[in-house]
Amino acid sequence: MRIHPLLLALTCVSALAQAKSNDLGLLDKTLTPMGSERAGNADGSIPAWTGGLDKAAGSLDGNGGYSDPFASEKPLFTITAQNLGQYQAALSPGQLAMFKRYPDSYQMPVYPSHRSARLPAPILADSRTNAGKTTLADGGNGLHDYARGIPFPLPTEGMEVMWNHMTRWRGGSYERFSSIALVRENGAVSYIRAQSLVSFAEAVTGLEPNANVLFMFKSRVLEPARLAGETVLVHEPVDQVVEPRAAWQYLPAQRRVRRAPMLAYDNSARYSNGLITADNIDGFNGAPDRFDWKLIGKQELYIPYNSYRLGSRSLKLDELVKPNHINPAYTRYEKHRVWVVEATLKPGARHIYSKRRFYVDEDSWQIAQVDQYDSRGELWRSSELHAIQHYDHDFTYNVLETSYDLISGRYYAGGLSNEEKAPMRVGFTAKTDDYTPSELRRWAK
């Protein structure tokens, strides 16, 4: 049950030959302004890009939930353990492993593909400027001459693709309320609800010129009561080798703000019970220096896409979060082209993963799927990022992020906003004073 190597090789050679060009005119011709291929694929299962979803594509309800522009569509087919052989060339090893682990319940309903990704015109203009000047710094651990937008719309290296993901436009700033679900192997579920704010450098006043800041982040737990008031603050540098991530935590029981140096690399992400690492949130984040990064090329893959139904505010969490995996009745998969990037742990470096393979959507630069291998080289965890196009703000972001432990049978589901009453707030301006350790304690109350 493996992707045929010749098929993948042929796909990748074609993609890399295109990507090695530095002709910015391609962004007006064969490539989209984001750097993806304008044309559809040979059999028509991936359509041509026609501009993505515009602001008239749908509407928001009173709780901030997005209407589904594709609500009337039915699945073209559903992939199951019984018909898996027909589709395995367009599935990742992690996806294939899910069918093997849960042959009686795991399914992937596949719908018509829609290339929904769209970015604001100013961000596309900045991305075009980046293509002519932005370079990797310090062996790929940072960026030179970067402001905002896509730094490498014409990528030639694995780290360039990963930086496109880490810096992708998400409205400049956003605030959202959401929950994490931790599901044990026996099906028992525990929830943690939190409020999070993120402000990228361009949306923060008071920063020094050319400050080594990608974004600032803070989060506080709202439920359960035993954890309420616990907060965390992160200053995320553009280059985390020159200047490591700065993090602080406030615990009400201690009534003091402490530095939190462990919120990086393979340390367990907060409240994940070890199911995801700190650098696994959002597919990948943080310093890349412990891995060697290789750009494999492109592949046509069935990935989570246009997951509006999964993010519906009319859906209850208990309808979605089920034993073993999320309820497949609410998922949506489409065939899209993805960049494939493989990260291999450097000799002498420490991380619980010896290898990771990332599948990055060519249009949005969002990681859609991650396969993660243990120290023995065995496939250990499979992660998926179910995203929608936020058509009112012209960016793509997750409505659900999952990480499945293929050995223990436990899983993590984050970003759940289905039962929230407040919409995601986007595009506000913050001050550096909003993201200080002293503010953290006040905000916790």
C-alpha positions in Angstrom: 0.0 0.0 0.0 2.6 2.5 -1.1 2.6 5.3 -3.7 4.2 4.0 -6.8 7.7 5.6 -6.9 7.8 6.1 -10.6 4.4 7.9 -10.6 5.6 10.2 -7.8 9.0 10.8 -9.5 7.4 11.8 -12.8 5.1 14.2 -11.0 7.9 15.8 -9.1 10.3 16.2 -12.0 7.7 18.3 -13.9 7.0 20.5 -10.9 10.6 21.2 -10.0 11.5 22.1 -13.6 8.9 24.8 -13.5 9.9 26.0 -10.0 13.5 26.6 -10.8 12.7 29.5 -13.1 13.2 33.0 -11.6 11.1 34.6 -14.3 8.5 36.8 -12.4 6.5 37.0 -15.5 5.4 33.4 -14.8 3.2 34.8 -12.1 1.1 36.5 -14.8 1.1 33.6 -17.2 1.4 29.9 -16.3 1.5 30.5 -12.5 -1.1 32.3 -10.3 0.0 35.3 -8.3 0.6 32.9 -5.3 3.0 30.8 -7.4 0.7 27.8 -8.0 -0.1 26.4 -11.5 -3.0 28.1 -13.2 -3.9 25.1 -15.3 -5.8 22.1 -14.1 -4.5 18.6 -14.3 -4.6 16.2 -17.3 -7.8 14.4 -16.4 -9.7 17.5 -15.2 -10.1 16.3 -11.6 -8.2 19.4 -10.5 -9.6 22.5 -12.2 -7.9 25.6 -13.5 -7.5 28.4 -11.0 -9.9 31.3 -11.8 -9.3 33.7 -9.0 -10.6 31.9 -5.9 -13.6 32.7 -3.8 -14.6 36.4 -3.6 -16.4 38.2 -0.8 -19.8 37.4 -2.4 -19.2 33.6 -2.1 -21.2 33.3 1.1 -22.2 35.0 4.3 -21.7 34.7 8.1 -24.4 33.8 10.6 -24.9 35.6 13.9 -22.3 33.5 15.6 -19.7 34.1 13.0 -20.0 30.8 11.2 -19.4 30.7 7.4 -22.1 29.5 5.0 -20.9 26.7 2.7 -20.6 27.8 -0.9 -20.7 24.1 -1.9 -23.4 22.9 0.4 -25.5 21.4 -2.4 -22.7 19.1 -3.6 -22.6 15.4 -3.0 -19.5 13.2 -2.8 -18.1 11.9 -6.1 -17.1 8.7 -4.2 -16.0 7.7 -0.8 -12.7 6.0 -0.1 -12.9 3.0 2.3 -10.7 0.2 3.3 -12.5 -2.0 0.8 -11.8 0.2 -2.3 -8.5 1.7 -1.2 -6.5 0.1 -4.0 -8.2 2.3 -6.6 -7.0 5.5 -4.9 -3.8 4.8 -3.0 -1.5 6.6 -5.5 -3.2 9.9 -4.4 -3.0 9.2 -0.6 -0.1 9.8 1.8 1.3 6.9 3.9 -0.4 8.4 7.0 -3.7 8.4 5.3 -3.2 4.8 4.2 -2.3 3.9 7.7 -5.6 5.3 9.0 -7.5 2.9 6.8 -5.4 0.0 8.1 -5.8 1.1 11.8 -9.6 1.6 11.5 -10.8 -0.5 8.5 -14.4 -0.6 9.7 -15.0 3.1 10.4 -12.5 5.4 8.7 -13.6 6.9 5.4 -12.8 9.8 3.1 -15.7 11.3 1.2 -14.2 12.9 -2.0 -16.0 15.9 -3.5 -15.4 18.0 -6.7 -12.3 20.1 -6.4 -12.5 23.9 -6.0 -9.5 26.1 -6.0 -10.8 28.5 -3.4 -7.6 30.2 -2.2 -7.5 34.0 -2.8 -5.3 36.7 -1.2 -5.8 40.5 -1.1 -4.2 42.5 -3.9 -1.7 44.3 -1.6 -0.4 41.0 -0.2 0.0 39.6 -3.8 2.0 42.8 -4.7 4.2 42.3 -1.7 4.7 38.7 -2.6 5.8 39.7 -6.1 8.4 42.1 -4.5 9.6 39.3 -2.2 10.2 37.0 -5.2 12.8 39.4 -6.4 14.7 40.1 -3.2 13.8 37.8 -0.2 16.5 35.2 0.6 17.0 32.5 3.2 19.2 33.4 6.1 21.4 31.2 8.3 21.0 28.0 6.4 17.2 28.5 6.1 16.6 29.4 9.8 15.4 32.9 8.9 14.6 35.4 6.1 16.5 38.4 4.7 14.6 41.3 3.1 11.1 40.1 4.0 8.1 42.2 5.0 4.8 40.3 4.5 3.1 38.0 2.0 4.6 35.0 0.4 8.4 35.1 0.5 9.1 32.5 -2.2 6.3 32.2 -4.8 8.9 30.5 -7.0 10.4 28.0 -4.5 13.4 25.9 -5.3 14.2 24.5 -1.8 12.2 22.7 0.9 12.8 25.5 3.4 11.4 28.0 1.0 8.1 26.1 0.8 8.0 25.8 4.6 8.6 29.5 5.1 5.7 30.2 2.6 3.5 28.2 5.0 4.8 29.8 8.2 4.4 33.4 6.9 1.2 32.9 4.9 -1.3 35.7 5.2 -3.9 35.3 7.9 -5.5 38.7 8.0 -2.5 40.4 9.8 -4.1 39.6 13.2 -6.9 37.5 14.6 -8.7 36.6 17.8 -10.7 33.4 18.2 -12.3 31.3 20.8 -11.9 27.5 20.3 -11.6 24.2 22.1 -9.2 21.3 22.1 -10.5 17.7 22.3 -8.3 15.0 23.7 -9.6 11.5 22.9 -8.3 8.5 24.7 -8.1 5.0 23.2 -11.3 4.0 25.0 -13.2 6.9 23.4 -13.3 9.1 26.5 -13.1 12.8 25.7 -11.8 15.8 27.6 -12.2 19.4 26.4 -10.2 22.5 27.0 -11.6 25.9 25.8 -9.4 28.9 25.3 -9.2 32.4 23.8 -6.2 33.2 21.5 -4.9 36.4 19.9 -2.2 36.5 17.2 -0.7 39.7 15.8 1.8 39.6 13.0 4.6 42.2 13.0 2.8 44.5 10.4 -0.2 44.8 12.7 1.8 45.7 15.9 2.7 49.3 16.6 5.7 50.2 18.7 8.1 47.6 17.2 11.6 48.7 16.4 12.4 49.1 12.7 13.5 45.7 11.3 12.7 44.0 14.5 13.2 40.2 14.5 9.5 39.5 15.0 7.2 37.4 12.9 4.2 37.5 15.3 3.1 37.9 18.9 0.7 35.4 20.5 -1.2 35.1 23.7 -3.8 32.6 24.9 -5.8 32.0 28.1 -7.7 29.0 29.2 -11.4 29.6 29.9 -12.6 26.0 30.7 -12.4 23.7 32.6 -12.5 25.6 35.9 -9.4 23.9 37.3 -7.3 25.4 34.4 -9.1 28.7 33.9 -6.9 31.7 34.0 -3.7 29.9 32.9 -2.1 32.0 30.1 0.8 31.9 27.8 2.6 34.6 25.8 4.9 34.0 22.9 7.2 36.4 20.9 7.9 34.5 17.7 11.1 35.7 15.9 11.7 35.5 12.2 15.1 33.9 13.0 14.9 31.6 16.0 18.5 30.5 15.9 19.8 34.0 16.2 17.1 34.8 18.8 15.2 31.9 20.3 11.4 32.0 20.8 10.6 34.0 23.9 7.7 32.6 26.0 6.1 33.3 29.3 3.4 31.5 31.3 1.1 32.6 34.1 -0.4 30.1 36.5 -3.1 31.5 38.9 -2.0 29.1 41.7 1.5 30.6 41.7 0.3 34.2 41.0 3.4 35.0 39.1 4.6 35.2 35.5 7.5 32.8 34.6 9.6 32.2 31.6 8.5 29.1 29.6 11.6 28.0 27.7 10.2 24.6 26.8 7.5 25.8 24.3 9.5 24.8 21.3 10.8 21.9 19.2 9.6 18.4 20.4 8.3 19.5 23.8 4.7 18.6 24.3 2.3 21.4 23.2 0.3 22.8 26.0 -2.7 20.7 27.1 -2.1 18.1 24.3 -1.1 15.2 26.7 1.9 14.6 24.5 -0.1 14.0 21.3 1.5 16.9 19.4 4.8 18.6 19.8 5.2 22.4 20.2 6.5 22.6 16.6 3.6 20.5 15.3 0.9 23.2 15.9 -0.4 24.5 12.6 1.4 21.6 10.8 4.8 23.2 11.6 6.0 26.3 13.3 9.2 27.5 14.9 12.9 26.9 14.4 13.8 24.4 11.6 17.4 24.0 12.5 17.2 20.4 13.8 16.2 18.9 10.5 17.6 18.7 6.9 14.9 19.8 4.5 14.4 18.3 1.1 12.0 19.4 -1.6 10.7 16.2 -3.1 8.4 17.9 -5.6 4.7 18.0 -6.3 2.0 15.3 -6.0 -1.7 15.1 -6.6 -3.3 14.2 -3.3 -6.7 13.9 -1.7 -6.5 16.4 1.1 -9.0 18.2 3.5 -10.4 21.2 1.6 -13.3 23.6 1.8 -14.3 22.1 5.2 -17.2 24.4 5.8 -19.5 21.7 7.0 -16.9 20.6 9.5 -16.7 24.1 10.9 -20.4 24.7 11.0 -21.7 26.5 14.1 -24.8 24.3 14.0 -22.7 21.2 14.7 -22.2 20.1 18.3 -18.8 18.9 19.4 -20.1 15.5 20.5 -21.4 15.0 17.0 -18.0 15.6 15.5 -15.6 14.1 18.1 -15.9 10.4 18.1 -13.8 7.4 19.2 -10.7 6.7 17.1 -11.2 9.7 14.7 -13.5 12.6 13.9 -16.8 11.7 12.4 -16.1 11.2 8.6 -19.7 12.2 7.8 -18.7 15.9 8.2 -15.3 15.8 6.4 -14.6 16.8 2.8 -11.6 15.8 0.7 -10.7 17.1 -2.7 -7.9 16.3 -5.1 -5.3 19.1 -5.2 -1.6 19.5 -6.1 0.7 19.7 -3.0 4.3 20.5 -2.5 6.0 17.5 -0.8 8.8 18.4 1.7 10.7 15.9 3.7 12.5 16.8 6.9 15.2 14.4 8.2 16.6 14.8 11.7 20.2 16.0 11.6 22.9 13.7 13.0 23.4 14.5 16.7 20.2 16.6 16.9 17.4 15.7 19.3 13.7 15.3 18.4 11.1 12.6 18.9 10.5 12.5 15.2 13.3 11.1 13.0 11.5 12.1 9.8 8.5 14.2 8.8 6.9 14.6 5.5 4.7 17.7 4.8 2.1 18.1 2.1 1.6 21.8 1.4 -1.3 23.0 -0.7 0.1 24.8 -3.8 -2.6 27.6 -3.8 -2.8 28.6 -0.1 0.7 27.4 1.1 -1.1 25.8 4.0 0.1 22.4 5.3 -2.7 19.9 4.7 -1.2 16.6 5.8 1.8 15.6 7.8 3.3 12.1 8.3 5.6 11.7 11.3 8.1 8.9 12.0 9.6 7.7 15.3 13.3 7.0 16.1 13.1 3.6 14.5 11.8 5.1 11.2 8.3 3.7 11.7 5.3 5.8 10.9 3.9 7.0 14.2 1.5 9.9 13.7 -0.7 11.3 11.0 -1.9 14.9 11.1 -4.5 16.7 9.0 -5.4 20.4 8.8 -9.0 20.9 7.6 -9.2 24.5 6.3 -11.7 26.9 4.7 -11.3 30.1 2.7 -12.3 33.0 4.9 -13.8 34.7 1.9 -14.7 37.9 3.8 -11.0 38.5 4.6 -9.3 36.7 1.6 -7.2 34.1 3.5 -7.2 30.3 4.2 -7.1 28.9 7.7 -8.0 25.8 9.7 -11.3 25.0 11.2 -9.9 21.8 12.7 -6.4 20.4 13.2 -6.0 16.7 14.1 -3.1 14.5 15.2 -3.7 10.7 15.2 -1.4 8.4 17.2 -1.4 5.3 15.0 0.1 3.2 17.8 -1.9 4.1 20.9 -5.1 5.0 19.2 -5.4 8.3 20.9 -5.9 11.6 19.1 -5.9 15.4 19.4 -8.4 17.7 17.7 -7.7 21.5 18.0 -9.3 24.7 16.7 -12.9 23.5 17.4 -15.2 26.6 17.2 -18.5 24.9 16.5 -20.2 25.8 19.7 -18.8 29.3 20.0 -21.0 32.4 19.8 -18.4 35.0 19.0 -17.0 35.3 15.4 -13.3 35.2 14.7 -12.1 38.9 14.9 -9.6 39.7 12.1 -7.5 42.7 11.1 -7.1 44.7 14.3 -4.1 46.7 15.3 -2.3 45.9 18.5 0.5 47.6 20.5 3.6 46.0 21.8 2.2 46.7 25.3 -0.6 44.2 24.6 2.0 41.4 24.4 4.1 42.0 27.5 4.7 39.7 30.5 3.1 42.3 32.8 0.0 42.5 30.6 -0.2 38.7 30.7 -1.1 38.6 34.4 -3.7 41.3 34.1 -5.3 39.6 31.1 -5.5 36.3 32.9 -8.1 37.8 35.1 
